[in-house]
Structure formats: C-alpha cells, structure tokens
C-alpha cells in the first residue's frame, strides 16, 4: 500500500511540471485547471463564517500595473461583478449585482426588477415577449399605467397602446409629446376620441387650431385643378350629411366656392344640392352655379323678419295727413299724404323706395327733412294742357292737348281709410 501511494504522489507533480495543466477527474486536462465529472462538475469556494466574503479574481497585472476583474460573494446579500478587485465591492466599480432572489442590477446594488439598469442601454434591437409591455419613467411619482408602451395589453387585441405620463390619480394630466426638428409624419388612419389641440392645449371644442399667422387650416386635393376636382368639408354623418363646403374646379384655370345642403339618408352626399356659389370673379349665385352678375338669383326673393325691407303698407286713419312734417294735420277722411315709418328708411334721404299698389291707388314717395320720415302722395300733382303746366284742379279732371290728341285722366281719388294697401321695397343706397 505504501508503494502505491508513493507512486501516485510522484505522478501528480511530474504531470504538473511537464504540461502546466492540472486535471481533476481527468488525466488529459486541456486547460490550466480542468474539473471533469461524469455527473455534475463544480468548483466551490466557501468561507469559514456566515458573513465572510468569498472572491474570485481574474487578474492581468504585476505588482504595479494591469487589470483586475472580480466576482465577490457577500453572504446573504448577493454576488458582485467588479471591474477593480482591489476596491470595495459596494462602490461604483461594482458593475453588476445579483441578489439572492435573482434580481440583477447594472450600476446599482438595489435592483427591484429582474433587470434594473442605472444608466443608458445601447442595442440594435429589443424583443419583448410574454406581457409585451414596456414601462418608462421608473421611480416617478405616478399613477398606475402611466408612461407605458404595450402591445395587446389593457384588454385590446391587435393594438399598440401608448399611455402618456402624469401624476394625477385619475389620469387627467397624462400627456404625450411628439417632437422633431423637422417633421413628424403620421401615415395610415387614426382617430381622436377626445378633444385635440393643434398649436395649443385642447379646449372645449373637439378640435382647436391656433397659430401666430393667418393660415390656420389648409384643405387641398392632391389632384391637379381641373373641372370637377373638389376639396371639401362635410358636416353630418355617413347617411345624414346635411351640408358641404367645398371648392369645385370649373376649368384648369379657375374654381368656385360651393355651399351644398340637403338630406342624404340614402344615396350619401351626392343627394346634396349646391345652393350658393361664389365664382372666381366674385359673382355670387343663389341656386345658380354660374352667376353672371354680382348677385344672380335663380328663383324668387322673399324678405322676412321683424322689419323686412319688403313689406305691405296698409292704410290706417292716423297715417293720413294733409301735409308732411311735424306740423302735418291728421285728416282720417280726406288726407292726401301717407306716412311711412320704417327703420330701414327713416332718417335716410338717400334710401330707394319702390311702391306698387295692392288694393290702393298709384302713389309716389317723397322725403321730409323736417321729421326724417318718408311720405306717399298722389302720383300726378300736375297735368299738361297745351304747352302750359296746369294743376289737377284747374284741369277739372280731364286735360286735352291742343293738337287735338286727347289724354284721358281719372278723377281725383280719395284714400280709403283701413282699406288701401301698397307693396313696398326699401333699398339702402
């Protein structure tokens, strides 16, 4: 037995001296130290006490210069991967730290997630699996689901969700900002379910646009301008479109502005009719898409409201005067003047009044500067007899031209109280 031990002891030193490799569990080590076992190979470095430290140092240095890397295990705290083994293991040179629970920290010894990085990460790609969730802003005072980017999360399939950051418990102050030196380009379709602001914070309106210049909104058709090419704003829903404002190309050189209204429950927007058209030259058409005058109306005109410019004047007793102005005497039986009291023409001597008999007599109008009112009176205050002008009364009701030609005139009429009416139109000059 003693001889066998002696032989075994002499083999190991000889092997170490000749090959500089040491094998444990193998006679042919391929490295300076090779541990080999048919089952589980392991190297154990243990300390003498519960709080002792064990360390494995990788060094390429002499006494003064070189580089050290170290794995330091502090009992019950974790494993430290250090860049300088000569420095304490809890300082900034502890590049990576692993807790007994399996949390890994890079540049931090207090990881609270499976991987906690205190610093920047550079990568040519990141693959996120399982929950498909990326959370930003760790450590901020924030409510749940703030500052997250997720795929197929929050109960929404086939959706990429981006949740803004904020601190309000109800999420009312969440914000997302898109910023670029030049252009942020959005392609595809999108929708905003709440109010949006462009150039400012959102307001009570669904869309608010603000700028420090006059060009706030541009609506264009990418097709070249030509007959039938349009750019439009549509009001209403898919089947209930009630109005459209659009430009319509007339030729390759000009277009008109069109205002359409109607009901499109069936047939869509094509059911709407162009009601107002503004041509390139400024002509306006009402039910006329090709206006030939400043205002070209393809239909009738009606005036309405509390004081319409067109109205019916019905005679009342206190409207019949024997003279105009403040000193006029009311004569409800034989008055020859009718007072016109209308806000469109009052105090305006340049107004234009057009009078057409309804059930009354032909009248003319005149303005009284004494009180600022217009009055109606008889159309023919004079008749012609020969070459001399004669008063109606002088003619006696019938005037005859001296050449033998006759001009027949009716007798002097009397205004009928509460009966005579006139159709009137007042135009401001």
C-alpha positions as CSV (number, residue, x, y, z in Angstrom):
1,X,0.0,0.0,0.0
2,X,2.8,2.4,0.8
3,X,4.4,1.8,-2.5
4,X,1.2,2.7,-4.4
5,X,0.8,6.0,-2.5
6,X,4.3,6.9,-3.3
7,X,3.8,6.2,-7.0
8,X,0.6,8.3,-7.1
9,X,2.1,11.2,-5.3
10,X,5.1,11.2,-7.7
11,X,2.8,11.2,-10.8
12,X,0.9,14.5,-10.0
13,X,4.0,16.7,-9.5
14,X,5.6,15.2,-12.6
15,X,2.4,15.9,-14.6
16,X,2.1,19.5,-13.3
17,X,5.7,20.3,-14.1
18,X,5.7,18.9,-17.6
19,X,2.4,20.1,-19.0
20,X,1.5,23.0,-16.7
21,X,-2.1,21.7,-16.8
22,X,-3.9,20.2,-13.8
23,X,-6.8,17.8,-14.2
24,X,-9.3,16.8,-11.6
25,X,-11.3,13.9,-12.7
26,X,-9.3,13.6,-16.0
27,X,-5.8,12.5,-16.9
28,X,-5.7,14.7,-20.0
29,X,-6.6,18.3,-18.9
30,X,-6.9,20.8,-21.8
31,X,-6.6,23.9,-19.6
32,X,-4.5,25.0,-16.7
33,X,-7.2,23.6,-14.5
34,X,-9.9,21.3,-15.7
35,X,-12.6,19.8,-13.5
36,X,-14.4,16.9,-15.0
37,X,-17.1,14.6,-13.6
38,X,-19.5,12.2,-15.3
39,X,-22.3,13.8,-13.4
40,X,-22.1,17.4,-12.3
41,X,-18.8,19.2,-12.3
42,X,-18.4,22.1,-9.9
43,X,-15.9,24.3,-8.2
44,X,-16.9,25.5,-4.7
45,X,-15.3,28.5,-3.0
46,X,-16.6,28.8,0.6
47,X,-16.0,31.0,3.5
48,X,-15.5,30.0,7.1
49,X,-18.3,32.0,8.6
50,X,-21.8,33.1,7.6
51,X,-20.8,36.8,7.0
52,X,-17.4,36.1,5.4
53,X,-16.7,37.1,1.8
54,X,-15.6,34.8,-1.0
55,X,-13.9,36.2,-4.0
56,X,-12.7,35.0,-7.4
57,X,-10.2,37.4,-9.0
58,X,-9.2,37.5,-12.7
59,X,-6.0,39.4,-13.0
60,X,-3.6,40.5,-15.7
61,X,-1.2,42.6,-13.7
62,X,2.1,42.7,-11.9
63,X,2.6,44.4,-8.6
64,X,2.0,47.9,-10.1
65,X,0.1,47.9,-13.4
66,X,-2.6,45.7,-15.1
67,X,-6.3,45.0,-15.0
68,X,-8.4,43.1,-12.4
69,X,-11.9,41.7,-12.7
70,X,-13.6,40.0,-9.7
71,X,-16.6,38.0,-8.6
72,X,-17.3,38.7,-5.0
73,X,-20.0,36.9,-3.0
74,X,-21.2,38.5,0.2
75,X,-23.1,36.0,2.3
76,X,-26.9,36.7,2.4
77,X,-26.5,39.8,0.2
78,X,-25.5,38.8,-3.3
79,X,-22.9,38.4,-6.0
80,X,-20.9,41.4,-7.2
81,X,-19.2,41.6,-10.6
82,X,-16.5,44.2,-10.2
83,X,-14.0,45.9,-12.5
84,X,-11.4,46.5,-9.8
85,X,-11.0,43.8,-7.3
86,X,-8.8,45.8,-5.1
87,X,-11.6,48.4,-4.5
88,X,-14.5,47.8,-2.1
89,X,-17.3,45.7,-3.7
90,X,-20.1,48.1,-2.8
91,X,-18.8,51.2,-4.6
92,X,-19.4,52.5,-8.1
93,X,-17.0,49.9,-9.6
94,X,-19.5,47.1,-8.9
95,X,-20.6,46.9,-12.5
96,X,-23.3,44.2,-12.0
97,X,-25.0,42.9,-8.9
98,X,-27.2,39.8,-8.4
99,X,-29.5,39.4,-5.3
100,X,-30.3,36.0,-3.7
101,X,-33.8,36.5,-5.2
102,X,-32.5,36.6,-8.7
103,X,-32.8,40.4,-9.3
104,X,-29.9,41.8,-11.4
105,X,-28.7,45.3,-11.2
106,X,-26.4,47.1,-13.6
107,X,-24.6,50.0,-11.9
108,X,-27.0,49.7,-9.0
109,X,-26.9,47.5,-5.9
110,X,-30.6,47.9,-5.2
111,X,-32.4,46.2,-8.1
112,X,-36.2,46.0,-7.8
113,X,-36.9,44.2,-11.1
114,X,-35.4,41.2,-12.8
115,X,-33.1,43.6,-14.6
116,X,-32.6,47.1,-13.2
117,X,-30.3,49.4,-15.2
118,X,-29.0,52.6,-13.8
119,X,-27.8,54.2,-17.0
120,X,-28.2,54.1,-20.7
121,X,-28.7,51.0,-22.9
122,X,-27.5,50.7,-26.5
123,X,-28.9,47.9,-28.6
124,X,-29.6,47.1,-32.3
125,X,-33.0,45.6,-31.3
126,X,-35.1,44.6,-28.3
127,X,-37.6,41.7,-28.3
128,X,-40.2,41.9,-25.6
129,X,-42.3,38.8,-25.0
130,X,-44.9,37.5,-22.6
131,X,-46.7,40.6,-21.4
132,X,-45.4,42.7,-24.3
133,X,-45.2,45.7,-22.1
134,X,-42.5,48.4,-21.9
135,X,-42.8,50.8,-18.9
136,X,-41.0,54.2,-18.9
137,X,-40.1,56.5,-16.1
138,X,-39.5,54.1,-13.3
139,X,-39.2,55.8,-10.0
140,X,-41.6,58.7,-10.8
141,X,-44.5,59.5,-8.6
142,X,-47.2,58.4,-11.0
143,X,-50.4,56.5,-11.1
144,X,-50.8,53.0,-12.5
145,X,-50.4,52.6,-16.2
146,X,-48.6,55.9,-16.8
147,X,-45.7,56.1,-19.2
148,X,-46.2,52.7,-20.8
149,X,-45.9,51.3,-24.3
150,X,-47.7,47.9,-24.8
151,X,-48.8,45.5,-27.5
152,X,-52.0,43.6,-26.9
153,X,-52.4,45.0,-23.4
154,X,-55.1,46.7,-21.4
155,X,-57.7,44.3,-22.9
156,X,-57.1,45.4,-26.5
157,X,-56.0,42.8,-29.1
158,X,-54.0,43.8,-32.2
159,X,-53.3,47.2,-30.7
160,X,-50.2,49.1,-29.8
161,X,-51.0,51.3,-26.8
162,X,-49.0,54.3,-25.8
163,X,-50.0,55.8,-22.4
164,X,-48.9,59.3,-21.5
165,X,-47.2,60.3,-18.2
166,X,-48.7,62.2,-15.4
167,X,-49.2,62.3,-11.6
168,X,-53.0,62.9,-11.2
169,X,-54.7,59.9,-9.6
170,X,-57.5,59.9,-12.2
171,X,-55.1,60.2,-15.1
172,X,-56.4,63.7,-16.1
173,X,-52.9,65.1,-16.6
174,X,-51.5,62.4,-18.9
175,X,-49.5,63.9,-21.8
176,X,-47.7,62.6,-24.9
177,X,-45.5,64.9,-26.9
178,X,-44.2,64.2,-30.4
179,X,-41.3,66.4,-31.2
180,X,-38.9,66.7,-34.2
181,X,-36.5,69.3,-35.6
182,X,-38.3,69.0,-39.0
183,X,-41.4,66.9,-39.4
184,X,-43.4,64.2,-37.5
185,X,-45.1,62.1,-40.2
186,X,-48.2,60.0,-39.4
187,X,-49.2,57.5,-42.0
188,X,-52.4,55.4,-42.1
189,X,-55.7,56.1,-40.4
190,X,-56.3,57.4,-36.9
191,X,-58.9,58.8,-34.6
192,X,-59.0,61.1,-31.5
193,X,-61.8,60.1,-29.1
194,X,-61.4,63.3,-27.0
195,X,-60.6,67.0,-27.7
196,X,-57.5,67.8,-29.6
197,X,-55.5,71.0,-29.9
198,X,-53.0,71.9,-32.7
199,X,-50.7,74.7,-31.7
200,X,-52.3,75.0,-28.3
201,X,-53.8,73.0,-25.4
202,X,-57.2,71.4,-26.2
203,X,-60.3,73.5,-25.4
204,X,-64.0,72.7,-25.0
205,X,-64.1,72.2,-28.8
206,X,-63.3,68.8,-30.3
207,X,-60.5,70.4,-32.4
208,X,-58.8,73.8,-31.8
209,X,-56.2,75.2,-34.1
210,X,-54.0,78.2,-33.1
211,X,-51.0,79.9,-34.8
212,X,-49.3,83.2,-34.9
213,X,-50.2,83.7,-38.5
214,X,-53.4,83.7,-40.6
215,X,-53.0,80.4,-42.3
216,X,-54.6,78.1,-39.7
217,X,-56.1,75.3,-41.9
218,X,-55.4,74.2,-45.5
219,X,-57.6,71.7,-47.3
220,X,-56.3,70.5,-50.6
221,X,-56.9,67.9,-53.3
222,X,-53.6,66.3,-54.4
223,X,-55.1,66.1,-58.0
224,X,-54.3,68.9,-60.3
225,X,-57.1,71.6,-60.5
226,X,-59.5,70.8,-63.3
227,X,-63.2,70.6,-63.9
228,X,-64.9,68.5,-61.2
229,X,-61.8,68.4,-58.9
230,X,-63.0,69.2,-55.3
231,X,-61.7,69.8,-51.8
232,X,-64.4,69.8,-49.2
233,X,-65.5,70.0,-45.5
234,X,-68.5,67.7,-44.8
235,X,-71.0,68.2,-42.0
236,X,-73.1,65.3,-40.7
237,X,-72.8,61.6,-40.6
238,X,-72.4,58.9,-43.3
239,X,-76.1,58.7,-44.0
240,X,-77.2,62.0,-42.6
241,X,-74.9,64.5,-44.3
242,X,-76.6,68.0,-44.0
243,X,-74.0,70.3,-45.5
244,X,-70.8,70.5,-47.5
245,X,-68.4,73.5,-48.1
246,X,-66.1,72.8,-51.0
247,X,-64.1,74.2,-53.9
248,X,-65.1,72.9,-57.3
249,X,-62.8,73.2,-60.3
250,X,-64.5,74.8,-63.3
251,X,-61.5,74.5,-65.6
252,X,-57.8,74.1,-65.2
253,X,-57.5,77.8,-64.5
254,X,-60.3,78.6,-62.0
255,X,-62.7,77.2,-59.5
256,X,-65.7,78.3,-57.5
257,X,-66.6,78.0,-53.8
258,X,-69.8,75.9,-53.3
259,X,-72.1,75.6,-50.4
260,X,-74.3,72.5,-50.5
261,X,-77.2,71.4,-48.3
262,X,-79.7,68.6,-48.3
263,X,-80.6,65.2,-46.8
264,X,-78.5,62.2,-47.6
265,X,-80.1,59.3,-45.7
266,X,-80.0,57.2,-48.9
267,X,-77.5,58.0,-51.6
268,X,-74.9,59.7,-49.5
269,X,-73.5,63.2,-50.1
270,X,-74.4,63.0,-53.8
271,X,-78.0,63.9,-52.8
272,X,-77.0,67.3,-51.6
273,X,-77.6,70.3,-53.8
274,X,-75.4,73.3,-54.5
275,X,-77.3,76.3,-53.1
276,X,-74.8,79.1,-53.1
277,X,-71.9,79.5,-55.5
278,X,-69.1,82.1,-55.4
279,X,-67.2,82.3,-58.7
280,X,-63.6,83.3,-59.1
281,X,-64.6,86.8,-60.2
282,X,-66.6,87.3,-57.0
283,X,-70.1,86.9,-58.6
284,X,-72.5,85.2,-56.2
285,X,-75.1,82.7,-57.4
286,X,-78.2,81.6,-55.5
287,X,-79.3,78.3,-56.9
288,X,-77.1,79.2,-59.9
289,X,-73.7,77.6,-60.3
290,X,-72.6,80.0,-63.0
291,X,-73.5,83.5,-61.8
292,X,-73.3,86.2,-64.5
293,X,-73.9,89.2,-62.2
294,X,-72.7,90.4,-58.8
295,X,-75.8,88.6,-57.4
296,X,-77.5,86.2,-59.7
297,X,-80.6,84.6,-58.1
298,X,-82.1,81.5,-59.8
299,X,-85.5,81.9,-58.1
300,X,-87.7,84.3,-56.1
301,X,-86.7,86.6,-53.3
302,X,-88.6,87.0,-50.0
303,X,-87.9,89.4,-47.2
304,X,-88.9,88.4,-43.7
305,X,-88.1,89.3,-40.1
306,X,-89.4,91.9,-37.6
307,X,-88.7,94.8,-40.1
308,X,-88.3,93.3,-43.5
309,X,-87.1,95.5,-46.4
310,X,-90.1,94.4,-48.5
311,X,-93.5,94.7,-46.8
312,X,-97.1,95.6,-47.2
313,X,-98.3,99.0,-46.1
314,X,-102.0,99.1,-45.0
315,X,-103.7,102.4,-44.6
316,X,-104.8,103.5,-41.1
317,X,-106.7,106.6,-40.2
318,X,-103.7,108.2,-38.3
319,X,-101.5,107.7,-41.3
320,X,-103.5,110.2,-43.5
321,X,-102.1,113.7,-43.5
322,X,-102.8,117.0,-45.3
323,X,-99.2,117.9,-45.1
324,X,-95.8,116.4,-44.3
325,X,-93.5,117.1,-41.3
326,X,-94.2,117.7,-37.7
327,X,-96.9,120.3,-38.4
328,X,-99.0,118.0,-40.6
329,X,-102.7,117.8,-39.8
330,X,-104.3,114.4,-39.5
331,X,-107.3,114.0,-41.6
332,X,-108.6,110.5,-41.4
333,X,-111.2,111.2,-44.2
334,X,-109.5,113.4,-46.8
335,X,-105.8,113.1,-46.1
336,X,-103.6,113.2,-49.2
337,X,-100.2,112.1,-47.6
338,X,-99.5,108.7,-46.1
339,X,-96.6,108.4,-43.5
340,X,-94.1,105.6,-44.0
341,X,-92.5,104.7,-40.6
342,X,-89.8,102.0,-41.3
343,X,-86.4,101.7,-39.6
344,X,-84.7,100.9,-42.9
345,X,-85.5,104.3,-44.5
346,X,-86.2,106.6,-41.5
347,X,-83.7,109.5,-41.4
348,X,-82.2,108.4,-44.7
349,X,-82.9,110.8,-47.6
350,X,-80.9,108.5,-50.0
351,X,-83.0,105.4,-49.5
352,X,-84.7,104.0,-52.5
353,X,-88.4,103.2,-52.1
354,X,-90.4,101.3,-54.7
355,X,-94.2,101.4,-54.3
356,X,-96.7,99.2,-56.1
357,X,-100.4,99.4,-55.5
358,X,-102.1,96.5,-53.8
359,X,-105.7,97.5,-53.3
360,X,-104.9,101.2,-53.3
361,X,-104.0,104.0,-55.7
362,X,-100.8,104.8,-57.5
363,X,-98.6,106.9,-55.3
364,X,-95.2,108.5,-55.3
365,X,-92.8,109.0,-52.4
366,X,-91.0,112.0,-51.0
367,X,-88.7,112.6,-48.0
368,X,-89.4,115.2,-45.4
369,X,-86.2,116.6,-43.8
370,X,-88.4,118.2,-41.1
371,X,-89.0,115.0,-39.3
372,X,-86.9,112.4,-41.2
373,X,-89.8,110.3,-42.4
374,X,-90.8,109.3,-46.0
375,X,-94.4,110.0,-47.2
376,X,-96.6,108.8,-50.0
377,X,-98.8,111.2,-52.1
378,X,-100.6,111.2,-55.4
379,X,-98.7,110.3,-58.5
380,X,-99.9,113.1,-60.7
381,X,-100.0,116.5,-59.0
382,X,-99.9,118.2,-62.4
383,X,-101.4,117.6,-65.8
384,X,-100.4,119.1,-69.2
385,X,-102.8,121.3,-71.2
386,X,-101.2,122.6,-74.3
387,X,-97.7,123.8,-73.5
388,X,-98.6,125.0,-70.1
389,X,-98.5,123.1,-66.9
390,X,-101.8,123.1,-65.1
391,X,-102.8,122.0,-61.7
392,X,-105.0,118.9,-61.5
393,X,-107.9,121.0,-60.1
394,X,-107.5,123.5,-62.9
395,X,-107.9,120.7,-65.4
396,X,-111.1,119.8,-63.9
397,X,-110.3,116.1,-64.0
398,X,-109.7,116.0,-67.8
399,X,-106.9,117.6,-69.7
400,X,-106.8,118.0,-73.5
401,X,-103.7,118.5,-75.7
402,X,-104.1,121.5,-78.0
403,X,-103.0,119.5,-81.0
404,X,-106.3,117.6,-80.9
405,X,-104.9,114.5,-79.2
406,X,-106.6,113.6,-76.0
407,X,-105.1,112.5,-72.7
408,X,-107.8,110.9,-70.5
409,X,-107.2,111.1,-66.8
410,X,-109.3,109.7,-64.0
411,X,-111.0,111.9,-61.4
412,X,-109.1,112.9,-58.3
413,X,-109.1,109.9,-56.0
414,X,-109.8,109.7,-52.3
415,X,-107.8,107.5,-49.9
416,X,-109.9,104.8,-48.3
417,X,-109.3,104.5,-44.6
418,X,-108.4,101.0,-43.3
419,X,-108.6,99.6,-46.9
420,X,-105.9,100.8,-49.3
421,X,-102.7,98.8,-49.4
422,X,-99.3,99.1,-51.1
423,X,-96.4,96.7,-51.7
424,X,-93.2,98.4,-50.8
425,X,-89.4,97.7,-51.1
426,X,-86.8,99.7,-49.3
427,X,-83.2,99.6,-50.6
428,X,-80.4,101.2,-48.7
429,X,-78.2,103.2,-51.1
